[in-house]
């Protein structure tokens, strides 16, 4: 069967960056001073600096995540955790157990079926944790891990 690719979502970072940019522009327009057909920005206002710090932070995080380009590639024999700098392959036969954890206290409309998948591997003491809502096509990814879990049990 063909490889199924699930890419890392950057929606949250884009939305946050746009919200903070709009907030900064609105704040500057509200607090700015109009004198003699000219607009002066209040530069010494600490709120402008705080909003600018948030913008810089989210811009750096967005760039870092876009550069790393994380993705999960699943085929019948293995799972590949890939980013721009390398990849790690985990064979389905190396997985001892697949655990699913549920969402906590959310309304039914926005609640996903599974929040985290924890993989217990033969070669690793600690569990390999995967946040499913960080990747595109979350429901398909849940189904993939459920199928893997069924194959392990059989």
Buried (B, 14 or more C-beta within 10 A) or exposed (E): EEEEBBBBBBEBBEEBBEEBBEBBEEBBEEEEEEEEEEEEEEEEBEEBEEBEEBBEEBBEBBEEBBEEEBBBBBEEEBBBBBBEEEEEEBEBEBBEEBBBEEBEEEEEEEEEEBBBBBBBBEEEEEBBEBEBBBBBBBEEBBEBBBBBBEEBEE
